[in-house]
Amino acid sequence: MNKTELVEKVATSAGLTKTQADAAVNAFVETLTDVLKAGDKITLKGFGTFEVRQRDARTGRNPRTGETMTIAASKVPAFKASSTLKKVVNE
């Protein structure tokens, strides 16, 4: 499913116009991005948790040359599904 299809689904489910649904989806994504950028997390009961995880620096290997190199530490966005969501998906 791409964004256009998501907007259509949201519009149909919520009884909104596609323009309103697009604005809602954009607002959600923007808010989620801002919260994660600030280092906070968002928990949606029954759905899951969006958070930022710290990835430590590690040693890797360049597959082309075989040379070892250091991969810098970084922050990565992560999603952990709730048990309710997992149950629904597995039914």
PDB file of N, CA, C and O in Angstrom:
ATOM      1  N   MET A   1       0.856  -1.173   0.000  1.00  0.00           N
ATOM      2  CA  MET A   1       0.000   0.000   0.000  1.00  0.00           C
ATOM      3  C   MET A   1       0.897   1.230   0.000  1.00  0.00           C
ATOM      4  O   MET A   1       1.838   1.322   0.789  1.00  0.00           O
ATOM      5  N   ASN A   2       0.605   2.161  -0.876  1.00  0.00           N
ATOM      6  CA  ASN A   2       1.366   3.411  -0.893  1.00  0.00           C
ATOM      7  C   ASN A   2       0.562   4.518  -0.216  1.00  0.00           C
ATOM      8  O   ASN A   2      -0.548   4.280   0.261  1.00  0.00           O
ATOM      9  N   LYS A   3       1.116   5.717  -0.174  1.00  0.00           N
ATOM     10  CA  LYS A   3       0.476   6.821   0.542  1.00  0.00           C
ATOM     11  C   LYS A   3      -0.881   7.174  -0.053  1.00  0.00           C
ATOM     12  O   LYS A   3      -1.824   7.442   0.691  1.00  0.00           O
ATOM     13  N   THR A   4      -0.998   7.180  -1.369  1.00  0.00           N
ATOM     14  CA  THR A   4      -2.268   7.521  -2.011  1.00  0.00           C
ATOM     15  C   THR A   4      -3.356   6.535  -1.604  1.00  0.00           C
ATOM     16  O   THR A   4      -4.483   6.932  -1.309  1.00  0.00           O
ATOM     17  N   GLU A   5      -3.015   5.253  -1.591  1.00  0.00           N
ATOM     18  CA  GLU A   5      -3.982   4.235  -1.186  1.00  0.00           C
ATOM     19  C   GLU A   5      -4.338   4.370   0.291  1.00  0.00           C
ATOM     20  O   GLU A   5      -5.491   4.165   0.673  1.00  0.00           O
ATOM     21  N   LEU A   6      -3.356   4.713   1.120  1.00  0.00           N
ATOM     22  CA  LEU A   6      -3.604   4.932   2.543  1.00  0.00           C
ATOM     23  C   LEU A   6      -4.561   6.100   2.740  1.00  0.00           C
ATOM     24  O   LEU A   6      -5.504   6.007   3.525  1.00  0.00           O
ATOM     25  N   VAL A   7      -4.322   7.194   2.032  1.00  0.00           N
ATOM     26  CA  VAL A   7      -5.187   8.379   2.140  1.00  0.00           C
ATOM     27  C   VAL A   7      -6.617   8.011   1.734  1.00  0.00           C
ATOM     28  O   VAL A   7      -7.567   8.436   2.392  1.00  0.00           O
ATOM     29  N   GLU A   8      -6.784   7.245   0.685  1.00  0.00           N
ATOM     30  CA  GLU A   8      -8.123   6.825   0.250  1.00  0.00           C
ATOM     31  C   GLU A   8      -8.804   5.983   1.323  1.00  0.00           C
ATOM     32  O   GLU A   8      -9.990   6.167   1.595  1.00  0.00           O
ATOM     33  N   LYS A   9      -8.058   5.053   1.939  1.00  0.00           N
ATOM     34  CA  LYS A   9      -8.612   4.208   3.006  1.00  0.00           C
ATOM     35  C   LYS A   9      -9.034   5.050   4.206  1.00  0.00           C
ATOM     36  O   LYS A   9     -10.116   4.857   4.760  1.00  0.00           O
ATOM     37  N   VAL A  10      -8.164   5.991   4.604  1.00  0.00           N
ATOM     38  CA  VAL A  10      -8.472   6.857   5.752  1.00  0.00           C
ATOM     39  C   VAL A  10      -9.697   7.705   5.448  1.00  0.00           C
ATOM     40  O   VAL A  10     -10.568   7.863   6.303  1.00  0.00           O
ATOM     41  N   ALA A  11      -9.772   8.252   4.238  1.00  0.00           N
ATOM     42  CA  ALA A  11     -10.916   9.076   3.845  1.00  0.00           C
ATOM     43  C   ALA A  11     -12.210   8.273   3.934  1.00  0.00           C
ATOM     44  O   ALA A  11     -13.214   8.763   4.450  1.00  0.00           O
ATOM     45  N   THR A  12     -12.186   7.056   3.437  1.00  0.00           N
ATOM     46  CA  THR A  12     -13.371   6.202   3.465  1.00  0.00           C
ATOM     47  C   THR A  12     -13.740   5.816   4.891  1.00  0.00           C
ATOM     48  O   THR A  12     -14.907   5.899   5.273  1.00  0.00           O
ATOM     49  N   SER A  13     -12.758   5.397   5.680  1.00  0.00           N
ATOM     50  CA  SER A  13     -13.011   4.965   7.055  1.00  0.00           C
ATOM     51  C   SER A  13     -13.530   6.078   7.946  1.00  0.00           C
ATOM     52  O   SER A  13     -14.436   5.868   8.751  1.00  0.00           O
ATOM     53  N   ALA A  14     -12.951   7.266   7.799  1.00  0.00           N
ATOM     54  CA  ALA A  14     -13.281   8.366   8.700  1.00  0.00           C
ATOM     55  C   ALA A  14     -14.361   9.294   8.150  1.00  0.00           C
ATOM     56  O   ALA A  14     -14.774  10.235   8.828  1.00  0.00           O
ATOM     57  N   GLY A  15     -14.817   9.035   6.931  1.00  0.00           N
ATOM     58  CA  GLY A  15     -15.838   9.897   6.340  1.00  0.00           C
ATOM     59  C   GLY A  15     -15.301  11.277   6.010  1.00  0.00           C
ATOM     60  O   GLY A  15     -16.013  12.273   6.137  1.00  0.00           O
ATOM     61  N   LEU A  16     -14.048  11.335   5.588  1.00  0.00           N
ATOM     62  CA  LEU A  16     -13.404  12.601   5.242  1.00  0.00           C
ATOM     63  C   LEU A  16     -13.232  12.693   3.738  1.00  0.00           C
ATOM     64  O   LEU A  16     -13.333  11.697   3.022  1.00  0.00           O
ATOM     65  N   THR A  17     -12.971  13.905   3.273  1.00  0.00           N
ATOM     66  CA  THR A  17     -12.594  14.055   1.875  1.00  0.00           C
ATOM     67  C   THR A  17     -11.154  13.598   1.741  1.00  0.00           C
ATOM     68  O   THR A  17     -10.438  13.487   2.736  1.00  0.00           O
ATOM     69  N   LYS A  18     -10.726  13.332   0.514  1.00  0.00           N
ATOM     70  CA  LYS A  18      -9.333  12.911   0.309  1.00  0.00           C
ATOM     71  C   LYS A  18      -8.372  14.012   0.728  1.00  0.00           C
ATOM     72  O   LYS A  18      -7.284  13.724   1.227  1.00  0.00           O
ATOM     73  N   THR A  19      -8.753  15.261   0.533  1.00  0.00           N
ATOM     74  CA  THR A  19      -7.901  16.386   0.940  1.00  0.00           C
ATOM     75  C   THR A  19      -7.736  16.415   2.453  1.00  0.00           C
ATOM     76  O   THR A  19      -6.632  16.622   2.957  1.00  0.00           O
ATOM     77  N   GLN A  20      -8.827  16.208   3.175  1.00  0.00           N
ATOM     78  CA  GLN A  20      -8.765  16.191   4.638  1.00  0.00           C
ATOM     79  C   GLN A  20      -7.961  14.996   5.135  1.00  0.00           C
ATOM     80  O   GLN A  20      -7.160  15.121   6.062  1.00  0.00           O
ATOM     81  N   ALA A  21      -8.175  13.847   4.522  1.00  0.00           N
ATOM     82  CA  ALA A  21      -7.437  12.646   4.920  1.00  0.00           C
ATOM     83  C   ALA A  21      -5.956  12.812   4.630  1.00  0.00           C
ATOM     84  O   ALA A  21      -5.123  12.396   5.436  1.00  0.00           O
ATOM     85  N   ASP A  22      -5.609  13.411   3.497  1.00  0.00           N
ATOM     86  CA  ASP A  22      -4.206  13.659   3.163  1.00  0.00           C
ATOM     87  C   ASP A  22      -3.574  14.579   4.199  1.00  0.00           C
ATOM     88  O   ASP A  22      -2.440  14.350   4.619  1.00  0.00           O
ATOM     89  N   ALA A  23      -4.296  15.616   4.614  1.00  0.00           N
ATOM     90  CA  ALA A  23      -3.793  16.540   5.634  1.00  0.00           C
ATOM     91  C   ALA A  23      -3.591  15.802   6.962  1.00  0.00           C
ATOM     92  O   ALA A  23      -2.615  16.054   7.669  1.00  0.00           O
ATOM     93  N   ALA A  24      -4.501  14.902   7.297  1.00  0.00           N
ATOM     94  CA  ALA A  24      -4.387  14.144   8.549  1.00  0.00           C
ATOM     95  C   ALA A  24      -3.186  13.207   8.513  1.00  0.00           C
ATOM     96  O   ALA A  24      -2.433  13.126   9.484  1.00  0.00           O
ATOM     97  N   VAL A  25      -3.002  12.505   7.409  1.00  0.00           N
ATOM     98  CA  VAL A  25      -1.863  11.590   7.279  1.00  0.00           C
ATOM     99  C   VAL A  25      -0.558  12.376   7.331  1.00  0.00           C
ATOM    100  O   VAL A  25       0.381  11.972   8.017  1.00  0.00           O
ATOM    101  N   ASN A  26      -0.489  13.498   6.610  1.00  0.00           N
ATOM    102  CA  ASN A  26       0.714  14.333   6.626  1.00  0.00           C
ATOM    103  C   ASN A  26       1.000  14.864   8.024  1.00  0.00           C
ATOM    104  O   ASN A  26       2.155  14.893   8.449  1.00  0.00           O
ATOM    105  N   ALA A  27      -0.042  15.287   8.748  1.00  0.00           N
ATOM    106  CA  ALA A  27       0.136  15.800  10.103  1.00  0.00           C
ATOM    107  C   ALA A  27       0.666  14.701  11.032  1.00  0.00           C
ATOM    108  O   ALA A  27       1.538  14.958  11.863  1.00  0.00           O
ATOM    109  N   PHE A  28       0.143  13.480  10.893  1.00  0.00           N
ATOM    110  CA  PHE A  28       0.611  12.366  11.714  1.00  0.00           C
ATOM    111  C   PHE A  28       2.081  12.073  11.447  1.00  0.00           C
ATOM    112  O   PHE A  28       2.869  11.927  12.382  1.00  0.00           O
ATOM    113  N   VAL A  29       2.451  11.987  10.179  1.00  0.00           N
ATOM    114  CA  VAL A  29       3.837  11.681   9.823  1.00  0.00           C
ATOM    115  C   VAL A  29       4.772  12.799  10.300  1.00  0.00           C
ATOM    116  O   VAL A  29       5.855  12.524  10.817  1.00  0.00           O
ATOM    117  N   GLU A  30       4.359  14.041  10.129  1.00  0.00           N
ATOM    118  CA  GLU A  30       5.182  15.178  10.567  1.00  0.00           C
ATOM    119  C   GLU A  30       5.353  15.175  12.083  1.00  0.00           C
ATOM    120  O   GLU A  30       6.457  15.395  12.583  1.00  0.00           O
ATOM    121  N   THR A  31       4.278  14.928  12.812  1.00  0.00           N
ATOM    122  CA  THR A  31       4.341  14.892  14.274  1.00  0.00           C
ATOM    123  C   THR A  31       5.223  13.740  14.743  1.00  0.00           C
ATOM    124  O   THR A  31       6.053  13.915  15.636  1.00  0.00           O
ATOM    125  N   LEU A  32       5.048  12.570  14.147  1.00  0.00           N
ATOM    126  CA  LEU A  32       5.863  11.407  14.484  1.00  0.00           C
ATOM    127  C   LEU A  32       7.337  11.708  14.250  1.00  0.00           C
ATOM    128  O   LEU A  32       8.178  11.385  15.090  1.00  0.00           O
ATOM    129  N   THR A  33       7.652  12.317  13.128  1.00  0.00           N
ATOM    130  CA  THR A  33       9.035  12.671  12.804  1.00  0.00           C
ATOM    131  C   THR A  33       9.603  13.646  13.826  1.00  0.00           C
ATOM    132  O   THR A  33      10.727  13.467  14.297  1.00  0.00           O
ATOM    133  N   ASP A  34       8.839  14.672  14.171  1.00  0.00           N
ATOM    134  CA  ASP A  34       9.304  15.670  15.140  1.00  0.00           C
ATOM    135  C   ASP A  34       9.559  15.053  16.509  1.00  0.00           C
ATOM    136  O   ASP A  34      10.554  15.369  17.160  1.00  0.00           O
ATOM    137  N   VAL A  35       8.655  14.168  16.947  1.00  0.00           N
ATOM    138  CA  VAL A  35       8.797  13.534  18.261  1.00  0.00           C
ATOM    139  C   VAL A  35      10.034  12.635  18.285  1.00  0.00           C
ATOM    140  O   VAL A  35      10.803  12.662  19.246  1.00  0.00           O
ATOM    141  N   LEU A  36      10.228  11.840  17.229  1.00  0.00           N
ATOM    142  CA  LEU A  36      11.402  10.959  17.178  1.00  0.00           C
ATOM    143  C   LEU A  36      12.689  11.764  17.079  1.00  0.00           C
ATOM    144  O   LEU A  36      13.700  11.401  17.680  1.00  0.00           O
ATOM    145  N   LYS A  37      12.652  12.855  16.323  1.00  0.00           N
ATOM    146  CA  LYS A  37      13.831  13.715  16.192  1.00  0.00           C
ATOM    147  C   LYS A  37      14.237  14.287  17.552  1.00  0.00           C
ATOM    148  O   LYS A  37      15.424  14.466  17.826  1.00  0.00           O
ATOM    149  N   ALA A  38      13.250  14.571  18.398  1.00  0.00           N
ATOM    150  CA  ALA A  38      13.508  15.104  19.737  1.00  0.00           C
ATOM    151  C   ALA A  38      13.979  14.009  20.702  1.00  0.00           C
ATOM    152  O   ALA A  38      14.349  14.304  21.839  1.00  0.00           O
ATOM    153  N   GLY A  39      13.966  12.747  20.254  1.00  0.00           N
ATOM    154  CA  GLY A  39      14.425  11.647  21.100  1.00  0.00           C
ATOM    155  C   GLY A  39      13.347  11.039  21.972  1.00  0.00           C
ATOM    156  O   GLY A  39      13.635  10.192  22.818  1.00  0.00           O
ATOM    157  N   ASP A  40      12.107  11.462  21.776  1.00  0.00           N
ATOM    158  CA  ASP A  40      10.997  10.916  22.558  1.00  0.00           C
ATOM    159  C   ASP A  40      10.393   9.715  21.846  1.00  0.00           C
ATOM    160  O   ASP A  40      10.833   9.335  20.761  1.00  0.00           O
ATOM    161  N   LYS A  41       9.375   9.121  22.471  1.00  0.00           N
ATOM    162  CA  LYS A  41       8.696   8.005  21.834  1.00  0.00           C
ATOM    163  C   LYS A  41       7.197   8.240  21.850  1.00  0.00           C
ATOM    164  O   LYS A  41       6.683   9.021  22.651  1.00  0.00           O
ATOM    165  N   ILE A  42       6.507   7.553  20.951  1.00  0.00           N
ATOM    166  CA  ILE A  42       5.047   7.635  20.867  1.00  0.00           C
ATOM    167  C   ILE A  42       4.502   6.228  21.065  1.00  0.00           C
ATOM    168  O   ILE A  42       4.894   5.296  20.363  1.00  0.00           O
ATOM    169  N   THR A  43       3.599   6.083  22.022  1.00  0.00           N
ATOM    170  CA  THR A  43       2.959   4.798  22.269  1.00  0.00           C
ATOM    171  C   THR A  43       1.483   4.917  21.936  1.00  0.00           C
ATOM    172  O   THR A  43       0.778   5.763  22.486  1.00  0.00           O
ATOM    173  N   LEU A  44       1.023   4.068  21.036  1.00  0.00           N
ATOM    174  CA  LEU A  44      -0.388   4.010  20.665  1.00  0.00           C
ATOM    175  C   LEU A  44      -0.936   2.689  21.198  1.00  0.00           C
ATOM    176  O   LEU A  44      -0.630   1.621  20.668  1.00  0.00           O
ATOM    177  N   LYS A  45      -1.746   2.772  22.251  1.00  0.00           N
ATOM    178  CA  LYS A  45      -2.266   1.576  22.913  1.00  0.00           C
ATOM    179  C   LYS A  45      -2.993   0.699  21.897  1.00  0.00           C
ATOM    180  O   LYS A  45      -3.828   1.179  21.130  1.00  0.00           O
ATOM    181  N   GLY A  46      -2.669  -0.571  21.901  1.00  0.00           N
ATOM    182  CA  GLY A  46      -3.285  -1.519  20.994  1.00  0.00           C
ATOM    183  C   GLY A  46      -2.640  -1.560  19.619  1.00  0.00           C
ATOM    184  O   GLY A  46      -3.030  -2.366  18.774  1.00  0.00           O
ATOM    185  N   PHE A  47      -1.645  -0.689  19.384  1.00  0.00           N
ATOM    186  CA  PHE A  47      -0.971  -0.657  18.086  1.00  0.00           C
ATOM    187  C   PHE A  47       0.521  -0.911  18.240  1.00  0.00           C
ATOM    188  O   PHE A  47       1.054  -1.874  17.690  1.00  0.00           O
ATOM    189  N   GLY A  48       1.195  -0.038  18.994  1.00  0.00           N
ATOM    190  CA  GLY A  48       2.624  -0.235  19.207  1.00  0.00           C
ATOM    191  C   GLY A  48       3.320   1.039  19.619  1.00  0.00           C
ATOM    192  O   GLY A  48       2.686   2.052  19.914  1.00  0.00           O
ATOM    193  N   THR A  49       4.646   0.968  19.633  1.00  0.00           N
ATOM    194  CA  THR A  49       5.472   2.083  20.078  1.00  0.00           C
ATOM    195  C   THR A  49       6.506   2.436  19.018  1.00  0.00           C
ATOM    196  O   THR A  49       7.220   1.570  18.513  1.00  0.00           O
ATOM    197  N   PHE A  50       6.574   3.716  18.691  1.00  0.00           N
ATOM    198  CA  PHE A  50       7.609   4.254  17.815  1.00  0.00           C
ATOM    199  C   PHE A  50       8.658   4.882  18.717  1.00  0.00           C
ATOM    200  O   PHE A  50       8.323   5.660  19.610  1.00  0.00           O
ATOM    201  N   GLU A  51       9.930   4.551  18.492  1.00  0.00           N
ATOM    202  CA  GLU A  51      10.989   5.090  19.333  1.00  0.00           C
ATOM    203  C   GLU A  51      12.289   5.188  18.545  1.00  0.00           C
ATOM    204  O   GLU A  51      12.394   4.705  17.418  1.00  0.00           O
ATOM    205  N   VAL A  52      13.278   5.831  19.172  1.00  0.00           N
ATOM    206  CA  VAL A  52      14.607   5.933  18.579  1.00  0.00           C
ATOM    207  C   VAL A  52      15.529   5.035  19.385  1.00  0.00           C
ATOM    208  O   VAL A  52      15.541   5.082  20.615  1.00  0.00           O
ATOM    209  N   ARG A  53      16.297   4.221  18.686  1.00  0.00           N
ATOM    210  CA  ARG A  53      17.261   3.334  19.354  1.00  0.00           C
ATOM    211  C   ARG A  53      18.668   3.742  18.950  1.00  0.00           C
ATOM    212  O   ARG A  53      18.914   4.168  17.822  1.00  0.00           O
ATOM    213  N   GLN A  54      19.582   3.600  19.899  1.00  0.00           N
ATOM    214  CA  GLN A  54      20.982   3.925  19.660  1.00  0.00           C
ATOM    215  C   GLN A  54      21.697   2.697  19.124  1.00  0.00           C
ATOM    216  O   GLN A  54      21.641   1.625  19.727  1.00  0.00           O
ATOM    217  N   ARG A  55      22.358   2.849  18.010  1.00  0.00           N
ATOM    218  CA  ARG A  55      23.160   1.758  17.447  1.00  0.00           C
ATOM    219  C   ARG A  55      24.625   2.109  17.696  1.00  0.00           C
ATOM    220  O   ARG A  55      25.095   3.156  17.251  1.00  0.00           O
ATOM    221  N   ASP A  56      25.342   1.252  18.397  1.00  0.00           N
ATOM    222  CA  ASP A  56      26.738   1.510  18.729  1.00  0.00           C
ATOM    223  C   ASP A  56      27.632   1.398  17.492  1.00  0.00           C
ATOM    224  O   ASP A  56      27.273   0.770  16.496  1.00  0.00           O
ATOM    225  N   ALA A  57      28.801   2.024  17.587  1.00  0.00           N
ATOM    226  CA  ALA A  57      29.798   1.906  16.519  1.00  0.00           C
ATOM    227  C   ALA A  57      30.245   0.453  16.444  1.00  0.00           C
ATOM    228  O   ALA A  57      30.307  -0.242  17.458  1.00  0.00           O
ATOM    229  N   ARG A  58      30.552   0.008  15.248  1.00  0.00           N
ATOM    230  CA  ARG A  58      30.967  -1.382  15.084  1.00  0.00           C
ATOM    231  C   ARG A  58      31.928  -1.498  13.914  1.00  0.00           C
ATOM    232  O   ARG A  58      32.054  -0.583  13.100  1.00  0.00           O
ATOM    233  N   THR A  59      32.593  -2.620  13.844  1.00  0.00           N
ATOM    234  CA  THR A  59      33.532  -2.880  12.749  1.00  0.00           C
ATOM    235  C   THR A  59      32.803  -3.632  11.651  1.00  0.00           C
ATOM    236  O   THR A  59      32.090  -4.602  11.907  1.00  0.00           O
ATOM    237  N   GLY A  60      32.995  -3.165  10.418  1.00  0.00           N
ATOM    238  CA  GLY A  60      32.390  -3.820   9.263  1.00  0.00           C
ATOM    239  C   GLY A  60      33.448  -4.107   8.223  1.00  0.00           C
ATOM    240  O   GLY A  60      34.628  -3.814   8.413  1.00  0.00           O
ATOM    241  N   ARG A  61      33.011  -4.680   7.132  1.00  0.00           N
ATOM    242  CA  ARG A  61      33.943  -5.023   6.065  1.00  0.00           C
ATOM    243  C   ARG A  61      33.368  -4.527   4.739  1.00  0.00           C
ATOM    244  O   ARG A  61      32.198  -4.754   4.429  1.00  0.00           O
ATOM    245  N   ASN A  62      34.206  -3.849   3.971  1.00  0.00           N
ATOM    246  CA  ASN A  62      33.814  -3.406   2.639  1.00  0.00           C
ATOM    247  C   ASN A  62      33.732  -4.655   1.756  1.00  0.00           C
ATOM    248  O   ASN A  62      34.743  -5.329   1.561  1.00  0.00           O
ATOM    249  N   PRO A  63      32.546  -4.978   1.218  1.00  0.00           N
ATOM    250  CA  PRO A  63      32.422  -6.213   0.448  1.00  0.00           C
ATOM    251  C   PRO A  63      33.211  -6.198  -0.865  1.00  0.00           C
ATOM    252  O   PRO A  63      33.574  -7.254  -1.382  1.00  0.00           O
ATOM    253  N   ARG A  64      33.470  -5.024  -1.395  1.00  0.00           N
ATOM    254  CA  ARG A  64      34.203  -4.929  -2.659  1.00  0.00           C
ATOM    255  C   ARG A  64      35.702  -5.166  -2.469  1.00  0.00           C
ATOM    256  O   ARG A  64      36.328  -5.886  -3.247  1.00  0.00           O
ATOM    257  N   THR A  65      36.273  -4.552  -1.422  1.00  0.00           N
ATOM    258  CA  THR A  65      37.723  -4.640  -1.227  1.00  0.00           C
ATOM    259  C   THR A  65      38.127  -5.609  -0.120  1.00  0.00           C
ATOM    260  O   THR A  65      39.276  -6.046  -0.069  1.00  0.00           O
ATOM    261  N   GLY A  66      37.190  -5.947   0.765  1.00  0.00           N
ATOM    262  CA  GLY A  66      37.513  -6.812   1.889  1.00  0.00           C
ATOM    263  C   GLY A  66      38.161  -6.054   3.028  1.00  0.00           C
ATOM    264  O   GLY A  66      38.481  -6.649   4.058  1.00  0.00           O
ATOM    265  N   GLU A  67      38.361  -4.765   2.871  1.00  0.00           N
ATOM    266  CA  GLU A  67      38.998  -3.931   3.890  1.00  0.00           C
ATOM    267  C   GLU A  67      38.056  -3.732   5.070  1.00  0.00           C
ATOM    268  O   GLU A  67      36.858  -3.513   4.891  1.00  0.00           O
ATOM    269  N   THR A  68      38.620  -3.814   6.303  1.00  0.00           N
ATOM    270  CA  THR A  68      37.802  -3.555   7.484  1.00  0.00           C
ATOM    271  C   THR A  68      37.668  -2.056   7.677  1.00  0.00           C
ATOM    272  O   THR A  68      38.563  -1.280   7.342  1.00  0.00           O
ATOM    273  N   MET A  69      36.526  -1.673   8.225  1.00  0.00           N
ATOM    274  CA  MET A  69      36.269  -0.257   8.455  1.00  0.00           C
ATOM    275  C   MET A  69      35.382  -0.109   9.679  1.00  0.00           C
ATOM    276  O   MET A  69      34.725  -1.061  10.102  1.00  0.00           O
ATOM    277  N   THR A  70      35.368   1.083  10.240  1.00  0.00           N
ATOM    278  CA  THR A  70      34.524   1.353  11.394  1.00  0.00           C
ATOM    279  C   THR A  70      33.241   2.004  10.919  1.00  0.00           C
ATOM    280  O   THR A  70      33.269   2.999  10.194  1.00  0.00           O
ATOM    281  N   ILE A  71      32.125   1.444  11.327  1.00  0.00           N
ATOM    282  CA  ILE A  71      30.816   2.018  11.029  1.00  0.00           C
ATOM    283  C   ILE A  71      30.435   2.860  12.233  1.00  0.00           C
ATOM    284  O   ILE A  71      30.394   2.364  13.359  1.00  0.00           O
ATOM    285  N   ALA A  72      30.162   4.116  11.999  1.00  0.00           N
ATOM    286  CA  ALA A  72      29.896   5.065  13.084  1.00  0.00           C
ATOM    287  C   ALA A  72      28.615   4.719  13.839  1.00  0.00           C
ATOM    288  O   ALA A  72      27.707   4.086  13.299  1.00  0.00           O
ATOM    289  N   ALA A  73      28.564   5.145  15.089  1.00  0.00           N
ATOM    290  CA  ALA A  73      27.353   4.994  15.891  1.00  0.00           C
ATOM    291  C   ALA A  73      26.259   5.850  15.264  1.00  0.00           C
ATOM    292  O   ALA A  73      26.544   6.871  14.637  1.00  0.00           O
ATOM    293  N   SER A  74      25.016   5.434  15.434  1.00  0.00           N
ATOM    294  CA  SER A  74      23.908   6.196  14.863  1.00  0.00           C
ATOM    295  C   SER A  74      22.633   5.931  15.646  1.00  0.00           C
ATOM    296  O   SER A  74      22.541   4.990  16.434  1.00  0.00           O
ATOM    297  N   LYS A  75      21.665   6.784  15.407  1.00  0.00           N
ATOM    298  CA  LYS A  75      20.333   6.610  15.976  1.00  0.00           C
ATOM    299  C   LYS A  75      19.442   6.118  14.845  1.00  0.00           C
ATOM    300  O   LYS A  75      19.522   6.609  13.719  1.00  0.00           O
ATOM    301  N   VAL A  76      18.588   5.140  15.157  1.00  0.00           N
ATOM    302  CA  VAL A  76      17.693   4.592  14.142  1.00  0.00           C
ATOM    303  C   VAL A  76      16.255   4.569  14.667  1.00  0.00           C
ATOM    304  O   VAL A  76      16.023   4.225  15.826  1.00  0.00           O
ATOM    305  N   PRO A  77      15.294   4.933  13.817  1.00  0.00           N
ATOM    306  CA  PRO A  77      13.898   4.823  14.239  1.00  0.00           C
ATOM    307  C   PRO A  77      13.501   3.356  14.306  1.00  0.00           C
ATOM    308  O   PRO A  77      13.967   2.541  13.510  1.00  0.00           O
ATOM    309  N   ALA A  78      12.637   3.026  15.262  1.00  0.00           N
ATOM    310  CA  ALA A  78      12.209   1.641  15.427  1.00  0.00           C
ATOM    311  C   ALA A  78      10.734   1.613  15.800  1.00  0.00           C
ATOM    312  O   ALA A  78      10.197   2.567  16.362  1.00  0.00           O
ATOM    313  N   PHE A  79      10.096   0.502  15.475  1.00  0.00           N
ATOM    314  CA  PHE A  79       8.696   0.293  15.829  1.00  0.00           C
ATOM    315  C   PHE A  79       8.577  -1.060  16.506  1.00  0.00           C
ATOM    316  O   PHE A  79       9.083  -2.064  16.003  1.00  0.00           O
ATOM    317  N   LYS A  80       7.907  -1.082  17.647  1.00  0.00           N
ATOM    318  CA  LYS A  80       7.642  -2.336  18.345  1.00  0.00           C
ATOM    319  C   LYS A  80       6.126  -2.521  18.397  1.00  0.00           C
ATOM    320  O   LYS A  80       5.416  -1.732  19.019  1.00  0.00           O
ATOM    321  N   ALA A  81       5.647  -3.559  17.746  1.00  0.00           N
ATOM    322  CA  ALA A  81       4.213  -3.829  17.700  1.00  0.00           C
ATOM    323  C   ALA A  81       3.707  -4.284  19.061  1.00  0.00           C
ATOM    324  O   ALA A  81       4.410  -4.974  19.799  1.00  0.00           O
ATOM    325  N   SER A  82       2.474  -3.887  19.385  1.00  0.00           N
ATOM    326  CA  SER A  82       1.865  -4.326  20.642  1.00  0.00           C
ATOM    327  C   SER A  82       1.417  -5.776  20.505  1.00  0.00           C
ATOM    328  O   SER A  82       1.299  -6.299  19.397  1.00  0.00           O
ATOM    329  N   SER A  83       1.173  -6.405  21.622  1.00  0.00           N
ATOM    330  CA  SER A  83       0.703  -7.792  21.600  1.00  0.00           C
ATOM    331  C   SER A  83      -0.666  -7.880  20.927  1.00  0.00           C
ATOM    332  O   SER A  83      -0.971  -8.883  20.282  1.00  0.00           O
ATOM    333  N   THR A  84      -1.486  -6.850  21.067  1.00  0.00           N
ATOM    334  CA  THR A  84      -2.798  -6.826  20.413  1.00  0.00           C
ATOM    335  C   THR A  84      -2.649  -6.838  18.902  1.00  0.00           C
ATOM    336  O   THR A  84      -3.329  -7.602  18.217  1.00  0.00           O
ATOM    337  N   LEU A  85      -1.762  -5.996  18.375  1.00  0.00           N
ATOM    338  CA  LEU A  85      -1.525  -5.944  16.926  1.00  0.00           C
ATOM    339  C   LEU A  85      -0.957  -7.270  16.422  1.00  0.00           C
ATOM    340  O   LEU A  85      -1.377  -7.780  15.383  1.00  0.00           O
ATOM    341  N   LYS A  86      -0.003  -7.819  17.165  1.00  0.00           N
ATOM    342  CA  LYS A  86       0.583  -9.097  16.783  1.00  0.00           C
ATOM    343  C   LYS A  86      -0.483 -10.185  16.707  1.00  0.00           C
ATOM    344  O   LYS A  86      -0.487 -11.005  15.789  1.00  0.00           O
ATOM    345  N   LYS A  87      -1.380 -10.180  17.679  1.00  0.00           N
ATOM    346  CA  LYS A  87      -2.455 -11.184  17.715  1.00  0.00           C
ATOM    347  C   LYS A  87      -3.365 -11.040  16.491  1.00  0.00           C
ATOM    348  O   LYS A  87      -3.710 -12.036  15.857  1.00  0.00           O
ATOM    349  N   VAL A  88      -3.749  -9.820  16.162  1.00  0.00           N
ATOM    350  CA  VAL A  88      -4.631  -9.577  15.020  1.00  0.00           C
ATOM    351  C   VAL A  88      -3.971  -9.999  13.717  1.00  0.00           C
ATOM    352  O   VAL A  88      -4.619 -10.600  12.860  1.00  0.00           O
ATOM    353  N   VAL A  89      -2.695  -9.692  13.561  1.00  0.00           N
ATOM    354  CA  VAL A  89      -1.968 -10.029  12.335  1.00  0.00           C
ATOM    355  C   VAL A  89      -1.836 -11.538  12.177  1.00  0.00           C
ATOM    356  O   VAL A  89      -1.862 -12.050  11.058  1.00  0.00           O
ATOM    357  N   ASN A  90      -1.693 -12.251  13.289  1.00  0.00           N
ATOM    358  CA  ASN A  90      -1.487 -13.696  13.237  1.00  0.00           C
ATOM    359  C   ASN A  90      -2.767 -14.514  13.176  1.00  0.00           C
ATOM    360  O   ASN A  90      -2.702 -15.741  13.090  1.00  0.00           O
ATOM    361  N   GLU A  91      -3.927 -13.873  13.216  1.00  0.00           N
ATOM    362  CA  GLU A  91      -5.189 -14.618  13.149  1.00  0.00           C
ATOM    363  C   GLU A  91      -5.464 -15.074  11.755  1.00  0.00           C
ATOM    364  O   GLU A  91      -6.483 -15.717  11.505  1.00  0.00           O
TER     365      GLU A  91
END
